[in-house]
């Protein structure tokens, strides 16, 4: 069942996190729906503009619609991740997305507000919710060497930003970055900053964490043992930290890199162990199983595993009232 993102975030607020998984091919789409069922957890399907360039926006939509028909008991919301103004407008017009993220955090504060406000007006007129971003989540958006401290979201600015833009959820920078190399040494999430941001925002306002893959060290080791060449110092978010996030208002956590690492490991190990195989279905089937396993594990860590019946009932109740 495809449902509105914002409804999920409101149900989740203060109680659990909904995982947002980036997809770009059929195997990932199927695995996210199967993952929802296996974990009995709601999921958010996210597509970034480069995924839409790779697979084609229409193809991604068709795959998600087909998976929704195949797995009607799953609960999933469709979200555009990291859109610029043109991508957001395109997604709003498509009538397929229930939420868009306008990514203008690299621009000066007032420009970020102006662009976000424009998207909010268009999206709300179409019944779609808007995630915006304030602060810099390094990685894709900035140089890896950027000083994370200097890019953290400013709590006072966050309050002004939300009031002036009317956005429905806010992605905050609290020390994470996109990709496999997030932290060095003792670096970790800035939960104190998260608490300050939450305290300045209206009660129940949903926060979002990008760059939240955990980059498991055993995954890196297996990839390298199978001929890969990743820096063994790669590090992500410690999964035990997720439980600190939902009491502080985080309702959505984005996962992209961890799924790529699963893909990389499965294929490297498969072709190492079965050098005569050239049937893509064999590693493809293993990849889907392993991605489902990742979603199940994350859902447990996000506190949303086993919540599907309750979420369905709440959605049903909301629709009826
Ligand atoms: P990761 O690179 O940590 O998976 O973050 C993905 C993300 O935030 C997509 O918006």
Boltz pocket constraint, residues with backbone or C-beta under 6 A from the ligand:
constraints:
  - pocket:
      binder: B
      contacts: [[A, 22], [A, 81], [A, 82], [A, 177], [A, 178], [A, 179], [A, 180], [A, 209], [A, 210], [A, 211], [A, 212], [A, 213], [A, 214], [A, 254], [A, 255], [A, 256], [A, 257], [A, 258]]
      max_distance: 6.0
